[in-house]
Amino acid sequence: MAGDITFGEFIAKLRGRKGWYQRDLAAEVDRTEDWVSGVERDVIPVRKVEMLSLLARVLGTTLEELLAHPQPAAVVSSSPRRKVSSARLTASPAEEDDEVRRRELLAAAAAAVFGPVVGTQSAQASPAPLAPLEDLVLYGTVAIPGQREPSVETVRASIVTARQEFRAACYDALAEALPGWIAAAQSVGSPEEAARSVAALYNVAVRLCIKVGEDGLVAVTSDRALTAARAGGDGLITAEAQRMVSSAWRRQGHLSRATDIVVRAAHDLQRDDTVPEAARLAAQGDLYATAAYTAAKMGDRSYAHVLINEAADTARAAGRTSGQLDGIQGVALHHLSVHYELGDSGQAIELARTINPAALPTAERQARFFIDVARAFDQWGKPEQTFRALLAAEQAAPQEIHRGAVRGLAAGLLRHDRSLPGVREFAVRAGAQLS
């Protein structure tokens, strides 16, 4: 199976078949020997579609085969002198231990949430620029990236990369590249293939707009996602698009309609025998969890608990079928949000104590966990713990602190700035309004 070896091991295997040294492969792709060494040891991820295509070509394989092998998570440095760049998503050899160190810091940050304030973060990250995405959805004007004509393989690779960058919370890089990827997807393959690719990328675009707080674009991109998904005829992509449409309705205050959309989507998916069982169950778990969160925002306590329990049962069934824990972890994070929305901050914190954030698979989920913990502590009237949780979120994913929820929490904490050293500096980094 492809997943039996990692991306780096697969690269090394293909290089060995050609009888090349690392320096030979480095010359073929115009990189250093140290870079090739880092890739083969799985400490340097390769995210750019152009580089993935080049590696596939020179090593005599396909993009599809290359992308079937798992890569390390993107490196996110906690140093104030480094930041994630939209032009560079790979690490240098000197950064090879950053991912291990980052997870160790996350574990320490989780422990510190319940201990004394010991310091602040100084990571810098600017909000993701969405002007190119606006130009695409409003005017249809965007440049297709790269020098060559897009192909089915490069479009598939762009979908994988878009999802990876979202999970790694590399929102600035994603915002820059996503419009071009969507434009390329529109021109490749049969009408059904193009529609499925466009829908998959628009689903990522909706989630990006939610992170940035652009509600107008959330509505437009979710509509584009669902329209394309229905034309493409893929049950899973359609279900995800319906979940994005539900988020758009929720953000406009139509909570009952938003809940109904995802519950109906879960029921429709149940009847879709074209979708493999494990994937169907995982998607249904996500849909029920989203419905539970929205029902909690309505204040419908009993329905929220019914839905989150249904989500948990479905996610466990998916886990038994696939052996994966992602769905179970995702439902746990939604359950945390459900407790918060129902005003049960104490229960939210008790649940949070059972979750190991360093074990969460993506930077986005890790930061979301700490932000929800911060919201629960704020609701409970505990400013010190709120601040520590926000610092931990920044440690996990610096770009997450520009979310509206974080700015609101930071602004509220400013009245405690004398007793919380560093809170004013944090509020500045988050973009909160200072009085």
TILO-675255 format. One record per residue (C-alpha): z, x, y. Coordinates in Angstrom, 1 decimal, padded with zeros to 4 digits, always signed. Layout:
{node {Z X Y}} ...
END
This chain:
{node {+000.0 +000.0 +000.0}} {node {-000.7 +001.1 +003.6}} {node {+002.9 +000.7 +004.6}} {node {+004.1 +003.2 +001.9}} {node {+003.3 +006.1 +004.3}} {node {+003.8 +006.4 +008.0}} {node {+001.1 +006.8 +010.6}} {node {+001.9 +010.5 +011.0}} {node {+001.8 +011.1 +007.2}} {node {-001.5 +009.3 +007.0}} {node {-003.0 +011.5 +009.8}} {node {-001.7 +014.6 +008.0}} {node {-003.2 +013.4 +004.7}} {node {-006.6 +012.8 +006.3}} {node {-006.6 +016.2 +008.0}} {node {-005.7 +017.9 +004.8}} {node {-008.6 +016.2 +003.0}} {node {-010.9 +017.8 +005.6}} {node {-009.3 +021.2 +005.0}} {node {-008.3 +021.4 +008.7}} {node {-005.4 +023.1 +010.3}} {node {-003.5 +021.3 +013.0}} {node {-005.3 +023.4 +015.6}} {node {-008.6 +022.1 +014.2}} {node {-007.7 +018.5 +014.7}} {node {-006.3 +019.3 +018.1}} {node {-009.6 +020.8 +019.2}} {node {-011.5 +017.7 +017.9}} {node {-009.4 +015.3 +020.0}} {node {-008.8 +017.6 +023.0}} {node {-005.0 +017.8 +022.5}} {node {-002.6 +020.7 +021.8}} {node {-001.5 +021.8 +018.4}} {node {+002.0 +020.8 +019.4}} {node {+000.8 +017.3 +020.1}} {node {-000.8 +017.0 +016.7}} {node {+002.4 +018.3 +015.1}} {node {+004.5 +015.7 +016.9}} {node {+002.1 +012.9 +015.8}} {node {+002.2 +014.0 +012.2}} {node {+006.0 +014.2 +012.3}} {node {+006.1 +010.6 +013.7}} {node {+007.9 +011.7 +016.9}} {node {+004.9 +011.1 +019.2}} {node {+003.5 +007.5 +019.1}} {node {-000.2 +007.0 +019.7}} {node {-000.8 +003.8 +021.7}} {node {-004.1 +004.3 +023.6}} {node {-007.0 +002.4 +022.0}} {node {-009.4 +005.2 +023.0}} {node {-007.3 +007.9 +021.2}} {node {-006.8 +005.7 +018.2}} {node {-010.6 +005.2 +018.0}} {node {-011.2 +008.9 +018.4}} {node {-008.7 +009.8 +015.6}} {node {-010.3 +007.3 +013.3}} {node {-013.8 +008.7 +014.0}} {node {-013.1 +012.4 +013.6}} {node {-010.9 +011.8 +010.5}} {node {-013.4 +009.6 +008.8}} {node {-011.5 +006.3 +008.6}} {node {-011.4 +003.0 +010.4}} {node {-009.1 +001.7 +013.2}} {node {-008.0 -001.1 +010.9}} {node {-006.9 +001.4 +008.2}} {node {-005.2 +003.6 +010.8}} {node {-003.3 +000.7 +012.3}} {node {-002.0 -000.4 +008.9}} {node {+000.4 +002.5 +009.0}} {node {+003.7 +002.1 +011.0}} {node {+004.3 +004.2 +014.1}} {node {+007.5 +005.2 +015.8}} {node {+008.8 +003.1 +018.7}} {node {+007.7 +004.2 +022.2}} {node {+010.0 +006.8 +023.7}} {node {+011.9 +005.5 +026.7}} {node {+013.8 +008.2 +028.5}} {node {+017.2 +007.7 +030.1}} {node {+016.6 +010.7 +032.4}} {node {+016.3 +009.9 +036.1}} {node {+013.5 +012.4 +036.4}} {node {+011.3 +010.6 +033.8}} {node {+009.9 +007.1 +033.6}} {node {+007.4 +005.2 +031.5}} {node {+004.0 +005.7 +032.9}} {node {+001.0 +003.5 +032.6}} {node {-001.2 +006.6 +032.3}} {node {+000.9 +008.3 +029.6}} {node {+002.6 +006.5 +026.7}} {node {+003.0 +009.6 +024.4}} {node {+005.9 +012.0 +024.3}} {node {+005.9 +015.7 +024.6}} {node {+007.3 +017.9 +021.8}} {node {+010.4 +018.5 +023.9}} {node {+011.1 +014.8 +023.7}} {node {+011.0 +014.5 +019.9}} {node {+014.7 +013.7 +019.6}} {node {+014.7 +011.1 +022.4}} {node {+014.4 +008.1 +020.2}} {node {+017.3 +009.1 +018.0}} {node {+019.3 +009.9 +021.1}} {node {+018.4 +006.6 +022.7}} {node {+019.7 +004.6 +019.7}} {node {+022.9 +006.7 +019.7}} {node {+023.3 +005.9 +023.4}} {node {+022.7 +002.2 +022.7}} {node {+025.4 +002.2 +020.0}} {node {+027.8 +003.8 +022.4}} {node {+026.8 +001.4 +025.2}} {node {+027.5 -001.5 +022.9}} {node {+031.0 -000.2 +022.3}} {node {+031.5 +000.5 +026.0}} {node {+030.8 -003.2 +026.8}} {node {+034.4 -003.9 +025.6}} {node {+035.9 -000.7 +027.1}} {node {+036.4 +000.8 +030.6}} {node {+033.5 +001.4 +033.0}} {node {+032.5 +005.0 +032.5}} {node {+029.4 +005.5 +034.6}} {node {+026.0 +004.1 +035.7}} {node {+022.4 +004.5 +034.8}} {node {+019.9 +005.9 +037.3}} {node {+016.6 +005.1 +035.5}} {node {+013.9 +004.0 +037.9}} {node {+011.3 +001.4 +037.0}} {node {+009.1 -000.8 +039.2}} {node {+008.1 -004.4 +038.5}} {node {+004.9 -004.8 +036.5}} {node {+001.9 -005.3 +038.9}} {node {+000.2 -008.6 +037.9}} {node {-002.6 -008.6 +040.5}} {node {-005.3 -007.6 +038.0}} {node {-004.2 -010.4 +035.7}} {node {-004.3 -012.9 +038.6}} {node {-007.9 -011.7 +039.4}} {node {-008.9 -012.3 +035.8}} {node {-007.5 -015.8 +035.4}} {node {-008.3 -017.0 +038.9}} {node {-011.7 -015.3 +039.6}} {node {-012.8 -013.8 +036.3}} {node {-013.2 -010.4 +037.9}} {node {-011.9 -007.4 +035.9}} {node {-013.4 -004.2 +034.6}} {node {-013.6 -003.6 +030.8}} {node {-011.8 -000.3 +030.0}} {node {-013.4 +002.7 +028.5}} {node {-016.9 +004.2 +028.6}} {node {-018.3 +002.6 +025.4}} {node {-019.1 -001.0 +024.6}} {node {-016.1 -002.8 +023.1}} {node {-016.2 -003.5 +019.3}} {node {-014.4 -005.7 +016.9}} {node {-012.3 -002.7 +015.9}} {node {-011.3 -001.7 +019.5}} {node {-010.4 -005.3 +020.3}} {node {-008.2 -005.5 +017.2}} {node {-006.6 -002.2 +018.2}} {node {-006.0 -003.5 +021.7}} {node {-004.1 -006.6 +020.3}} {node {-001.9 -004.3 +018.2}} {node {-001.2 -002.0 +021.2}} {node {-000.5 -005.0 +023.5}} {node {+002.2 -006.2 +021.2}} {node {+003.6 -002.7 +020.7}} {node {+003.9 -002.2 +024.5}} {node {+005.6 -005.5 +025.0}} {node {+008.1 -004.8 +022.3}} {node {+008.7 -001.4 +023.8}} {node {+009.2 -003.1 +027.2}} {node {+006.4 -001.0 +028.7}} {node {+005.5 -003.8 +031.1}} {node {+003.8 -001.7 +033.8}} {node {+001.4 -000.1 +031.3}} {node {+000.8 -003.5 +029.7}} {node {+000.1 -005.3 +033.0}} {node {-002.5 -002.6 +033.9}} {node {-004.4 -002.7 +030.6}} {node {-004.1 -006.3 +029.5}} {node {-006.8 -007.9 +031.8}} {node {-009.4 -005.4 +030.6}} {node {-008.5 -006.0 +027.0}} {node {-008.9 -009.8 +027.5}} {node {-012.3 -009.3 +029.1}} {node {-013.4 -007.1 +026.3}} {node {-012.2 -009.6 +023.7}} {node {-014.2 -012.4 +025.3}} {node {-017.5 -010.5 +024.6}} {node {-017.0 -009.3 +021.0}} {node {-017.5 -011.1 +017.6}} {node {-018.4 -014.6 +016.7}} {node {-017.2 -017.4 +019.0}} {node {-014.3 -018.1 +016.7}} {node {-013.4 -014.4 +016.4}} {node {-013.5 -013.9 +020.1}} {node {-011.4 -017.0 +020.7}} {node {-008.7 -015.8 +018.3}} {node {-008.6 -012.4 +019.9}} {node {-008.5 -013.9 +023.4}} {node {-005.7 -016.3 +022.4}} {node {-003.6 -013.5 +020.8}} {node {-003.9 -011.4 +024.0}} {node {-003.2 -014.4 +026.3}} {node {-000.1 -015.1 +024.2}} {node {+001.1 -011.6 +025.1}} {node {+000.1 -012.2 +028.8}} {node {+002.3 -015.3 +028.9}} {node {+005.4 -013.4 +027.7}} {node {+004.7 -010.7 +030.2}} {node {+004.5 -013.2 +033.0}} {node {+007.8 -014.7 +031.9}} {node {+009.4 -011.3 +032.1}} {node {+008.1 -010.8 +035.6}} {node {+009.0 -014.3 +036.7}} {node {+005.5 -015.4 +037.7}} {node {+005.9 -019.1 +036.8}} {node {+002.5 -020.0 +038.2}} {node {+000.8 -017.5 +035.9}} {node {+002.9 -018.6 +033.0}} {node {+001.4 -022.1 +033.3}} {node {-002.2 -020.8 +033.6}} {node {-002.1 -018.1 +030.9}} {node {-000.3 -020.4 +028.4}} {node {-003.1 -023.0 +028.9}} {node {-005.7 -020.3 +028.4}} {node {-003.9 -019.2 +025.2}} {node {-003.7 -022.6 +023.7}} {node {-007.3 -023.5 +024.6}} {node {-008.6 -020.3 +023.0}} {node {-006.3 -020.7 +020.0}} {node {-007.6 -024.1 +019.2}} {node {-011.2 -022.9 +019.4}} {node {-010.3 -020.0 +017.1}} {node {-008.7 -022.2 +014.4}} {node {-005.9 -019.8 +013.4}} {node {-002.7 -021.7 +012.6}} {node {-000.3 -018.9 +013.5}} {node {-002.0 -018.0 +016.8}} {node {-002.1 -021.7 +017.7}} {node {+001.6 -022.1 +016.9}} {node {+002.5 -019.1 +019.1}} {node {+000.3 -020.5 +021.9}} {node {+002.2 -023.9 +021.6}} {node {+005.4 -021.9 +021.9}} {node {+004.1 -020.3 +025.1}} {node {+003.1 -023.7 +026.5}} {node {+006.6 -025.0 +025.7}} {node {+008.0 -022.1 +027.7}} {node {+005.7 -023.0 +030.7}} {node {+006.9 -026.7 +030.6}} {node {+010.5 -025.5 +030.3}} {node {+010.2 -023.3 +033.3}} {node {+008.9 -026.2 +035.3}} {node {+011.9 -028.3 +034.4}} {node {+010.3 -030.6 +031.8}} {node {+012.9 -029.8 +029.1}} {node {+012.4 -032.9 +026.8}} {node {+008.6 -032.3 +026.7}} {node {+009.1 -028.6 +026.1}} {node {+011.4 -029.3 +023.2}} {node {+009.0 -031.8 +021.6}} {node {+006.0 -029.4 +021.9}} {node {+007.6 -026.8 +019.7}} {node {+009.2 -029.2 +017.2}} {node {+005.9 -030.9 +016.7}} {node {+004.2 -027.4 +016.3}} {node {+006.7 -026.5 +013.6}} {node {+005.9 -029.7 +011.7}} {node {+002.1 -029.2 +012.1}} {node {+002.5 -025.7 +010.8}} {node {+004.4 -027.0 +007.7}} {node {+001.2 -028.9 +006.7}} {node {-001.1 -025.9 +007.3}} {node {-001.9 -024.6 +003.8}} {node {-004.2 -021.8 +005.2}} {node {-001.2 -019.9 +006.5}} {node {+000.7 -017.6 +004.0}} {node {+004.2 -018.9 +003.2}} {node {+006.2 -015.9 +004.6}} {node {+004.2 -015.9 +007.9}} {node {+004.5 -019.7 +008.2}} {node {+008.3 -019.7 +007.7}} {node {+008.8 -016.9 +010.2}} {node {+006.7 -018.8 +012.8}} {node {+008.5 -022.0 +012.1}} {node {+011.8 -020.2 +012.6}} {node {+010.7 -019.0 +016.0}} {node {+009.5 -022.5 +017.0}} {node {+012.8 -024.1 +016.0}} {node {+014.8 -021.4 +017.8}} {node {+012.8 -021.9 +021.0}} {node {+013.4 -025.7 +020.7}} {node {+017.1 -025.1 +020.2}} {node {+017.3 -023.0 +023.4}} {node {+015.5 -025.7 +025.4}} {node {+017.7 -028.5 +023.9}} {node {+020.7 -026.5 +025.0}} {node {+019.3 -026.2 +028.5}} {node {+019.1 -030.0 +028.5}} {node {+022.8 -030.1 +027.5}} {node {+022.0 -031.8 +024.2}} {node {+024.7 -030.1 +022.2}} {node {+024.2 -031.8 +018.8}} {node {+020.4 -031.5 +018.8}} {node {+020.6 -027.8 +019.9}} {node {+022.9 -027.1 +017.0}} {node {+020.7 -029.0 +014.5}} {node {+017.7 -027.0 +015.7}} {node {+019.3 -023.6 +015.7}} {node {+020.6 -024.2 +012.2}} {node {+017.2 -025.2 +011.0}} {node {+015.8 -022.1 +012.6}} {node {+018.4 -019.9 +010.8}} {node {+017.6 -021.6 +007.4}} {node {+013.9 -021.1 +007.9}} {node {+014.3 -017.5 +009.0}} {node {+016.4 -016.8 +006.0}} {node {+013.8 -018.3 +003.7}} {node {+011.1 -016.2 +005.4}} {node {+013.3 -013.1 +004.9}} {node {+013.7 -013.9 +001.2}} {node {+010.0 -014.2 +000.9}} {node {+009.0 -011.1 +002.9}} {node {+012.1 -008.9 +002.8}} {node {+012.0 -008.6 +006.6}} {node {+015.0 -009.3 +008.9}} {node {+013.1 -009.6 +012.2}} {node {+013.2 -013.4 +012.1}} {node {+016.9 -013.6 +011.3}} {node {+017.7 -011.2 +014.2}} {node {+015.5 -013.2 +016.5}} {node {+017.3 -016.5 +015.7}} {node {+020.6 -014.7 +016.2}} {node {+019.5 -013.8 +019.7}} {node {+018.5 -017.4 +020.4}} {node {+021.8 -018.6 +019.1}} {node {+023.5 -016.4 +021.6}} {node {+021.4 -018.0 +024.4}} {node {+022.2 -021.5 +023.0}} {node {+026.0 -020.8 +023.3}} {node {+025.5 -019.6 +026.8}} {node {+023.4 -022.6 +027.9}} {node {+026.0 -025.0 +026.4}} {node {+028.8 -023.2 +028.4}} {node {+030.4 -021.7 +025.3}} {node {+030.7 -018.2 +026.6}} {node {+033.6 -017.3 +024.3}} {node {+031.5 -018.2 +021.2}} {node {+028.6 -016.3 +022.6}} {node {+030.7 -013.1 +022.9}} {node {+032.1 -013.6 +019.4}} {node {+028.6 -013.9 +018.0}} {node {+027.5 -010.8 +020.1}} {node {+030.3 -008.8 +018.4}} {node {+028.6 -009.3 +015.1}} {node {+025.2 -008.0 +016.2}} {node {+024.4 -004.3 +016.2}} {node {+022.0 -003.8 +019.1}} {node {+020.9 -000.3 +017.9}} {node {+019.7 -002.0 +014.7}} {node {+017.4 -004.4 +016.7}} {node {+013.8 -003.3 +016.1}} {node {+012.5 -003.2 +019.6}} {node {+013.5 -002.1 +023.1}} {node {+012.7 -005.6 +024.4}} {node {+015.1 -007.3 +021.9}} {node {+017.8 -004.7 +022.6}} {node {+017.6 -005.3 +026.4}} {node {+017.5 -009.1 +025.9}} {node {+020.6 -008.9 +023.8}} {node {+022.6 -007.1 +026.5}} {node {+021.3 -009.3 +029.3}} {node {+022.5 -012.4 +027.3}} {node {+025.8 -010.7 +026.8}} {node {+026.0 -010.0 +030.5}} {node {+025.3 -013.7 +031.3}} {node {+028.0 -014.8 +028.9}} {node {+030.6 -012.5 +030.4}} {node {+029.6 -013.6 +033.9}} {node {+030.0 -017.2 +032.9}} {node {+033.4 -016.3 +031.5}} {node {+034.4 -014.7 +034.8}} {node {+034.5 -011.1 +033.6}} {node {+032.6 -008.9 +036.2}} {node {+033.4 -005.5 +034.6}} {node {+032.1 -006.5 +031.2}} {node {+029.1 -008.1 +032.9}} {node {+028.3 -004.9 +034.7}} {node {+028.7 -002.8 +031.6}} {node {+026.3 -005.1 +029.6}} {node {+023.7 -004.8 +032.4}} {node {+024.0 -001.0 +032.3}} {node {+023.4 -001.1 +028.6}} {node {+020.3 -003.3 +029.1}} {node {+019.0 -000.7 +031.5}} {node {+019.7 +002.0 +028.9}} {node {+017.7 +000.0 +026.4}} {node {+014.7 -000.8 +028.6}} {node {+014.7 +000.1 +032.3}} {node {+011.9 -002.3 +033.2}} {node {+013.9 -005.3 +032.0}} {node {+016.4 -005.1 +034.9}} {node {+013.7 -006.5 +037.3}} {node {+014.0 -009.9 +035.6}} {node {+015.3 -012.7 +037.8}} {node {+018.3 -013.3 +035.7}} {node {+019.4 -009.6 +036.2}} {node {+018.8 -009.7 +039.9}} {node {+020.9 -012.8 +040.2}} {node {+023.7 -011.3 +038.2}} {node {+023.6 -008.1 +040.2}} {node {+023.7 -010.0 +043.5}} {node {+026.7 -011.9 +042.2}} {node {+028.5 -008.6 +041.3}} {node {+028.1 -007.1 +044.7}} {node {+031.2 -008.9 +045.9}} {node {+033.1 -006.7 +043.4}} {node {+031.3 -003.5 +044.6}} {node {+034.5 -001.7 +045.5}} {node {+036.1 -002.2 +042.1}} {node {+032.8 -001.5 +040.2}} {node {+031.5 +001.9 +041.1}} {node {+027.8 +002.1 +041.0}} {node {+027.1 -001.7 +041.2}} {node {+025.4 -001.5 +044.6}} {node {+023.1 +001.2 +043.4}} {node {+022.3 -000.9 +040.3}} {node {+021.5 -003.9 +042.5}} {node {+019.1 -001.8 +044.4}} {node {+017.4 -000.6 +041.2}} {node {+017.1 -004.2 +040.0}} {node {+015.6 -005.4 +043.3}} {node {+018.5 -007.7 +044.2}} {node {+018.8 -009.0 +047.7}} {node {+021.6 -007.1 +049.5}} {node {+023.7 -008.9 +052.1}} 
END
